[in-house]
Amino acid sequence: MAGYTRQSAGNIVTGGVIDAADFNAEYNAIEAAFNASTGHTHDGTIGNGPPIENLGPSQDFIVTSSVVRAKTDDAYDLGTPTIEWKDGFFDGTLRTDLLIVDETSTFTGNVTTSADVSVGGNLSVTGNTTIDGNLTLGNASTDSVTFGADIDSNMIPDDDDTYDLGASGKEWRDLYIDGTANIDSLVADTADINGGSMDGVVIGASNPAAITGTTISATTFVGAVTHPSISAAASSNNSGRTYIQDITLDGNGHVTGIATATETVTDTNTTYTGDGNYGITISGTAIRLENDRRRNSTSTDVYSGNTHDYTFYDASVGIRWYTAGAEEMRLDNSGNLHVDANITAYSTTVSDIRLKENLKPVKEPLEKLSKLQAYDFHYKKDYKHAVGVIAQEVEKVLPSAVIETEMPFHSKDPEKPETYLAVEYDQLIGLLVGAVNELKDEVDELKGKLREV
C-alpha cells in the first residue's frame, strides 16, 4: 500500500519477541499512510487503491471523471433551508425545474427564458432590453406605467379602430404633432388653428357658432350674416377720424350698403411720466433708460431677450436661461448653478492655507479608498456613458464629499425639482493623495527590509 512501509519486520515473526516499540512503529506507519496530503490517495495507481466513485451511506452520490450525479432522480437535496452552500461556479448550462432567488442577483450576460418569469418585487434592468413576443404591463386600472425616457419608434395599435388614447374623465393634457394628424372625427372643446385649410367642413351644424376672421370665404352661407353695431365705440380703429359704422348684407351675405361716421378727437395730453421703478427716465422730450435698470420689486418676474433665446428673472426660483425656447441653465436663489448639458471652462478650486483651519492629516486614507468601488455606467436621462463612484457609497466613507441638492434638469418636473446626492470629486483627490503617500511609506519600509536581507 502506497505510503506504508513495514517497520519491525525482523521482530514481528513467529517465536519473536514483540515489544511496545514494535507496535508503536507499525501503528505510526499505518497512520502516516492515511495522511491527508502524503498518504493513501485512492487515485487508481498501484498501491493507492481504486478511485472512490460512490459516496454516502447508501452510495447516494456517484462521482466519475466527467460527472457528479445522484443515485436516483429527484430524490436528494443539495443543502438545506438553514444550511446552505456558499457560492456555486458553473461554466456551462444550469438546468433546474424551479429557480427561486431570495436575495439580490446580478446577471452580467444574456438571460433567455422559454417559460413564464414571475417577479414579486421591483425589477431593475440596466442596459438595453429586447422582448420578443407579447408584453402585458399591469392587470388593473390601479396599475401605472411610467416612462422616464423618450420613445424612439412608431406607436402602432395591434388592431385598427379598436383602442382609445385616453378616456372620458382621464384625458391626456397637450398633444404635440409635427406632421399630419389623420383623424376620422374631431371633437374639441376649443381649437386654435393657425394655418392650413379645412375641406368639406360644416361649422355650427348642430348649434349656432360664431366665426371671427379677417377674411371668410365660402361657396354658400346658410342663414343671415350679421355683425354687431360699433356705434358705441369711440372708433373702429382708434384713429379718431372716419370709420365704418354699419354694413348691410343681403340674404346671401352680399354687401349692399356701408355707413360711415366721422369723429374728431383732439389729443391735448402732452405730459409724459417716466417711472424710475421700471428703469425709465424722461427729461423734457428725451426718454432714456437709466443706468440702473433693475425692476424695483422683489416679487416681479422679468424677461429679456426674444421668444427664441431669453433670460427669465424668476423671483421665486432665480435666474433662468433659455435657448430655442427650452431652459438650459439655472442659477437658483441658493447660489447653485444647474446646466442641462456639458460645461466647457477653465476651473480652479480655492485651496489657500490662509482660508483654512483645523488642518489634520486624513486618517487611513488607503483603507477609506479601498471601500469605494469605481463603476462603468450610463445616465438614465440621456444614456450618456460615464465612469465614476456612487454618492451613497462615498457618503459612508467620506461624508463631507457628498452634498444633497435639488436637480431640476434630472427631475420629472423642473418646476418642482427633486433632491439628489452629488459628489464633490475634489475631496476624493485629497483622499487619493493621502492613499498614495501611505502606499509610498509602505513601499519605502519594504525596500528597507529588503536591503537588510
C-alpha angles and dihedrals in degrees: 000000000000114000094023126101125177110248109187102023091144095056101038096073135112109289093009127128111252116194134181093269091059092053093044092052092050094046091048090052091051091048091051090051089064096045112139095237108021103027139077110337107184089219095141096256123126112288095010099081130235122306116274105243102162122063134180136046091290098027087266097165127047121203122193134164091273109025144035110203143160121257092234130030117252095359109102135058127218101222128335135259089265102031108051133175113248112225132357123204120198125174094187140030123330110207120192134156092222130018119195116181111193098179138040113299131192124206113196095178136046119302118207122185127183096186137044121304118204121198114192096186138025119323117209120187121186113196134017119334125199120191118188115197134021120339123200119191114195130346102222140043088249090066118089137197120212122197114202093177139055121266110245100192144048119289106221123169118233093235131032119248093000112099131057130219101224127340141237106293091014105067129163113244113223128004121207117193121170094190139032123327108210106198127163093206130013121199112177131172089213132358131196108192112183100179148356129062139279119217124198093002124155114202116203096008094154102018130024113265131196119230121201120184147132093242125014117189125185140150093227133016114204112212131359121322110219139165131204119260114260096194090108091060122089090233136341091234100019089244095126091226135078118345139167111261105175136013120199119208131185125227091278094053095257118147109247100167144011123200120198135191135194131217130182116218121186115202107210096165105110096150118099126187124210118205115214089200086074096044095254126130126188121198114176106308094340120101116189141162117254121243087242103054097170115136107249094234138086096204104043122103115225130194128197130179127036136304090269102045122015148140119245116202098203108194093203098043113022135251115337126190122206130193123184087001095299127106110249104164137026133187104195127206090261091061096254115141116213120191123185096210141024121318117218109193147122107258137188132181122224106247108149111144089223088069095052138073139178091043112188131162114255110258118234095348092171091053091049092047092050089060092061123086125210113222136200107212150143126241113243094223100060102359089243113170117237144157121222148103136290115255093217090056093046090050091062093053105030109014094177090065093061124075132181114228141160114256111194095179092054094047129092090237114031088197089062102037118199123226120250137170120256130191123226097217093192088071089055088056089060089051090050091051091052092048092050091051090049090051090048091054090051092048091049090050091051091048089053092052091048091053090052090053 
